[in-house]
Structures are given as C-alpha cells and as structure tokens.
C-alpha cells in the first residue's frame, strides 16, 4: 500500500526525490500509461484516482501536486468530511501496484507545516511514508557542505572539504545553483575526479568577473563595462554570461525591493544569503533607483531574445546592450 507525502521548502531536493521515485516505480516503456500527474486536484478527483485499478501488470504512479490539501486553513473540505474519510479508507486499501505520491512544496520562510493531526496524514504515516525537505539556512554551512559532498559522490567525484566550504561561502545555500557550479567544476577538471580548493577558485573567479562587469553596467560606466566584457569573451560563452547576468540582476531587484520594509538580516533570510553579502549589495544599490534595475532587466531580456532568435551575434548583442544602457 505505497502512499507518500513529499513536502518542504527545498524545492530542489524535493523534485530530485520525486524523480528518483519515478525512476524506481515507472517502467519507461509504458510511461504514458503508468504515470499520471494531477495538478491541484479536488478531493473527489484524488479519491477517484486512489480507487483506480491498474490496467497493466506493472506499477502505476499517481503524482498529486497540491499546495492546500494537508495545510490548515487552505483545504476546501474539513478533515471529517465524508469525502476525506473515504479518501483515507481508499489509501488504506490501495492496490499494491499503485504508488500515490503527494507533492507539497512550501514557500520559503512561510513557516507552514503539514497538519500532523489530520486523519489523512496519520493514515499515510501508518501505511506509507512522509518526508520533509527543509531548506538550509544561510548559516548552516556544515549541513550544506555535507549535501554538496554527497552530490559530488553521486558524480564519482571527491570534493575536498576546504573546496566545498569555499564554494558554499561564495554561492550561498541555493542548492540548485551549487549543483550547477559543481557540474561546471567537474567539466573543467575532467578527467581528474578530485576537486581541490584551487579548482573552485578558478571557476568562482570567472563568476566574480561577471559580477564586476555587471557592477560597471549597473553604474552606467560603459567604457569599463565593455573592457571587462571583452575579457569575459576570451574564456566564456556569451550565452552563459547573459544567464549569469539574469541571476545577478534578479537578485539586485529582489534585495532593493525587500529593503523598503526589511533590514539586512531579514533580507538575508528571504534571499538565503549571508548577512554581510546582503549588506555589501545594499551599499552597492543604495544610490541606484529601482527604475534603473527594471530597465536593466528589460534590456537583458531583449538581448537574450536577439541572441536566441539569431537576430544578432551573441557578442554584438551584449556589446550593444551595454552601449544602449
């Protein structure tokens, strides 16, 4: 009677766990028939799905994506409603070939928890599995380093502790971003499998150069921005430069917006970065009007379109972006 609730604030770990269960349960040859996804379904629809009888010999994975079912104040039906009682009973009697997975992402810093006293939750706890995927805080370096080390092991890499710590301090606790950086480093050191501190510094230094270029661009210093951009072109794909700029400008705008009502410590929790990094960014943005940030974001969006559509060569598109802003 396999039923599961995967929930929590760390979307990256949650989605990876969903993928692992799919790979374990679903036969790829019959994926169209053995895997269903229900997005924000009503309780009756979930009940009907739970009562499904598989048509084939293999497993059936029913993936229910919901942000309301297990949370107080958000459910459309009370837990003692007849439909909810029937759903709990149906889960207790699930066909052994049916895997009913509830995927429940939670907004960061919301403090939301699934309702542990709810009968449906207790039923799944008894006959299935409930796993929380909490988001790491910016100050939980040791936990993030452990996670990053395990990610390296999955790639048959050995990540030096100092290298892992340096990467976490440079990139913060954004797991998706950290995993992408790990992939970049793996490619850069191939065929070696041991990642040392210098390897991390080499990759991060490239990012720092992008940040320096972005700062010149932010301050409308076209001369220095173009000079730094040309240095970046020597070792970096223009498309990747544009992608990094998207991350940087999005973060700037978020910090600038949050600064209207929050202090640096509160902002650090929202953006999941060290407080001192947020303070440095706030100082950088202090004299920059919000309209300037919106303008840069729009210009970057148009530039990426010109690159992807083939309207302009990538390098030329980025150069024009700098000169026009």
C-alpha positions in Angstrom: 0.0 0.0 0.0 2.6 2.6 -1.0 1.5 6.2 -0.3 3.8 9.1 0.2 3.9 12.8 1.1 6.9 14.7 0.0 6.8 18.3 1.3 9.0 21.2 2.3 10.7 24.4 1.4 13.7 23.0 -0.5 12.2 22.6 -4.0 15.5 21.2 -5.5 15.8 18.3 -3.1 12.0 17.6 -3.3 12.0 17.5 -7.1 15.1 15.2 -7.1 13.3 12.8 -4.7 10.2 12.8 -7.0 12.4 12.0 -10.0 14.1 9.1 -8.1 10.7 7.6 -7.2 9.6 7.9 -10.8 12.7 6.1 -12.0 12.2 3.4 -9.4 8.5 2.9 -9.9 7.6 3.7 -13.6 8.5 1.4 -16.4 9.9 3.8 -19.1 8.4 1.6 -21.9 4.9 2.3 -20.5 5.4 5.7 -19.0 2.4 7.2 -20.8 0.1 4.6 -19.2 1.8 4.1 -15.9 2.3 7.7 -14.7 -0.4 10.3 -14.0 0.1 13.8 -12.7 -2.8 15.7 -11.1 -2.2 19.4 -10.5 -4.1 21.0 -7.7 -7.0 18.4 -8.0 -10.1 18.4 -5.9 -10.6 15.8 -3.2 -13.1 13.9 -5.3 -10.6 13.6 -8.2 -8.0 12.3 -5.8 -10.4 9.8 -4.4 -11.2 8.5 -7.9 -7.5 8.2 -8.7 -6.9 6.3 -5.5 -9.6 3.8 -6.4 -8.0 3.3 -9.9 -7.3 -0.3 -10.9 -4.1 -0.6 -13.0 -4.8 -1.9 -16.5 -1.3 -3.4 -16.9 0.9 -5.8 -15.0 3.3 -3.0 -13.9 3.1 -0.2 -11.4 1.1 3.0 -11.6 2.5 6.2 -10.1 -0.2 8.8 -9.4 1.6 12.1 -8.7 -0.7 14.6 -6.9 0.7 18.1 -6.7 -1.1 20.1 -4.1 -0.4 23.2 -2.0 -3.6 23.0 0.1 -4.7 19.5 0.9 -2.6 18.9 4.0 -2.4 22.5 5.4 -4.8 24.1 7.8 -6.9 27.0 6.5 -6.3 26.0 2.9 -8.4 22.8 2.4 -11.7 23.1 0.6 -13.1 20.3 2.8 -12.8 19.7 6.6 -10.9 16.6 7.6 -14.1 15.0 8.9 -15.9 15.4 5.6 -17.3 12.1 4.2 -15.1 12.5 1.1 -12.0 12.9 3.2 -12.9 9.8 5.3 -13.4 7.8 2.1 -10.1 9.0 0.8 -8.3 7.8 3.9 -10.0 4.5 3.6 -9.1 4.2 -0.1 -5.5 4.9 0.7 -5.5 2.1 3.4 -6.8 -0.2 0.7 -4.6 0.9 -2.2 -3.8 -1.7 -4.8 -0.2 -2.9 -4.2 0.8 -1.8 -7.7 -0.4 1.8 -7.1 2.0 4.4 -5.8 0.2 7.5 -4.6 2.6 10.4 -4.2 1.5 13.8 -2.8 4.0 16.5 -3.7 3.6 19.6 -1.5 6.1 22.4 -2.0 6.1 25.1 0.7 7.0 28.7 0.2 10.4 29.6 1.9 10.2 31.3 5.3 6.5 30.8 5.4 6.7 28.6 8.5 4.0 26.3 7.1 3.8 22.7 8.3 1.5 19.8 7.2 -1.3 19.1 9.6 0.1 16.2 11.6 -3.2 15.6 13.4 -5.2 15.3 10.2 -6.6 11.7 9.8 -5.4 11.6 6.2 -1.9 12.4 7.3 -2.0 9.8 10.0 -3.2 7.2 7.6 -0.3 7.9 5.2 2.1 7.9 8.1 0.8 4.4 9.1 0.8 2.8 5.7 3.3 4.8 3.7 6.0 7.4 4.1 6.1 11.2 4.9 9.4 13.0 4.1 10.1 16.7 4.7 12.6 18.5 2.5 13.6 21.6 4.6 15.6 24.5 3.2 19.0 25.0 4.5 19.6 28.3 6.2 22.5 30.6 5.1 24.3 29.9 8.4 24.0 26.1 8.2 27.3 25.7 6.4 28.2 22.3 7.7 24.9 20.8 6.5 25.2 22.4 3.1 28.8 21.1 2.8 27.6 17.6 3.7 24.9 17.8 1.0 27.4 19.1 -1.6 29.9 16.4 -0.8 27.2 13.8 -1.4 26.3 15.4 -4.7 29.9 15.1 -5.7 30.0 11.4 -4.7 27.0 10.8 -7.0 29.2 12.1 -9.8 32.1 9.9 -8.7 33.9 13.0 -7.6 35.9 13.5 -4.4 35.3 17.1 -3.1 37.9 18.4 -0.7 36.3 19.9 2.5 38.0 23.2 2.0 36.8 23.3 -1.6 33.2 22.6 -0.5 33.3 25.2 2.2 34.7 27.8 -0.2 32.0 27.1 -2.7 29.2 27.3 -0.1 30.6 30.6 1.2 30.8 32.1 -2.3 27.5 30.8 -3.6 25.2 30.7 -0.5 22.7 27.9 0.3 20.9 27.8 -3.1 21.2 24.0 -3.8 20.3 24.3 -7.5 22.9 26.9 -8.0 25.5 24.9 -6.1 24.8 21.8 -8.1 25.2 23.7 -11.3 28.6 25.1 -10.1 29.7 21.5 -9.2 28.8 20.4 -12.7 30.9 23.3 -14.2 33.9 22.3 -12.0 33.5 18.6 -12.9 33.7 19.5 -16.6 36.7 21.9 -16.0 38.8 19.3 -14.2 38.0 16.3 -16.4 39.5 13.6 -16.4 40.5 14.3 -12.8 38.0 13.3 -10.1 39.4 15.1 -7.1 38.1 18.7 -6.6 40.6 20.9 -4.7 40.3 24.5 -3.4 42.1 25.9 -6.4 39.6 24.3 -8.8 36.8 26.1 -7.0 38.6 29.4 -7.0 39.2 29.1 -10.8 35.5 28.7 -11.5 34.3 31.2 -8.9 36.8 33.8 -10.2 35.0 33.7 -13.6 31.8 34.4 -11.8 33.4 37.3 -9.9 34.5 38.8 -13.3 30.9 38.6 -14.4 29.8 40.4 -11.2 32.5 43.1 -11.8 31.2 43.6 -15.4 27.6 43.7 -14.0 28.6 46.4 -11.5 30.1 48.6 -14.2 27.0 48.1 -16.2 24.8 48.9 -13.2 26.7 52.2 -12.7 26.4 53.1 -16.4 30.2 53.0 -16.9 30.1 51.8 -20.5 33.9 52.0 -21.0 34.9 49.8 -18.1 31.9 47.5 -18.7 32.9 46.9 -22.3 36.5 46.3 -21.3 35.5 43.7 -18.7 33.0 42.2 -21.1 35.7 41.6 -23.8 37.9 39.9 -21.1 35.0 37.6 -20.3 34.5 36.8 -24.0 38.1 35.3 -24.0 37.0 32.4 -21.7 33.2 32.4 -21.6 30.3 31.7 -23.8 28.2 34.9 -24.2 25.0 33.0 -23.6 26.3 31.8 -20.2 27.4 35.4 -19.4 23.8 36.6 -20.2 22.4 33.8 -18.0 24.6 34.8 -15.1 23.5 38.4 -15.5 19.9 37.3 -15.2 20.7 35.8 -11.8 22.6 38.9 -10.7 20.0 41.5 -11.8 17.2 39.4 -10.4 18.9 39.3 -7.0 19.6 43.0 -7.1 16.0 43.8 -7.8 14.8 41.4 -5.0 17.2 43.0 -2.5 16.2 46.5 -3.5 12.5 45.7 -3.2 12.8 43.9 0.1 14.9 46.8 1.5 11.8 49.0 1.6 10.4 47.1 4.6 13.2 44.9 5.9 16.6 45.2 7.4 19.7 43.3 6.1 19.2 40.4 8.5 15.6 39.9 7.4 16.5 40.2 3.7 19.3 37.6 4.2 16.6 35.1 5.2 14.5 35.9 2.2 17.3 35.6 -0.4 19.1 32.9 1.5 22.5 34.7 1.6 24.9 35.7 4.3 24.0 39.0 6.0 27.4 40.5 5.2 26.9 39.8 1.5 23.4 41.4 1.6 24.9 44.5 3.3 27.5 44.8 0.6 24.8 44.5 -2.1 22.7 47.1 -0.3 25.6 49.5 -0.2 26.1 49.0 -3.9 22.4 49.6 -4.7 21.9 52.5 -2.2 22.1 55.2 -4.9 20.6 53.1 -7.7 16.9 53.8 -8.4 14.6 50.9 -8.7 13.7 52.0 -12.2 17.3 51.5 -13.3 17.1 47.9 -12.2 13.9 47.3 -14.1 15.4 48.9 -17.1 18.5 46.6 -17.0 16.3 43.6 -16.6 14.2 44.6 -19.6 17.3 45.3 -21.7 18.8 41.9 -20.8 15.5 40.2 -21.7 15.5 41.9 -25.2 19.2 41.0 -25.6 18.6 37.3 -24.9 15.8 37.3 -27.4 18.1 38.8 -30.1 20.7 36.1 -29.3 18.2 33.2 -29.3 16.4 34.3 -32.4 19.6 34.8 -34.3 18.8 38.5 -34.9 22.3 39.4 -33.7 25.6 37.5 -32.9 25.8 36.9 -29.2 28.9 39.1 -28.6 27.5 42.0 -30.6 24.1 41.8 -28.8 25.8 42.1 -25.4 28.0 45.0 -26.6 25.0 46.9 -27.9 23.2 46.2 -24.6 26.0 47.9 -22.7 26.2 50.9 -25.0 22.5 51.5 -25.0 22.2 51.5 -21.3 
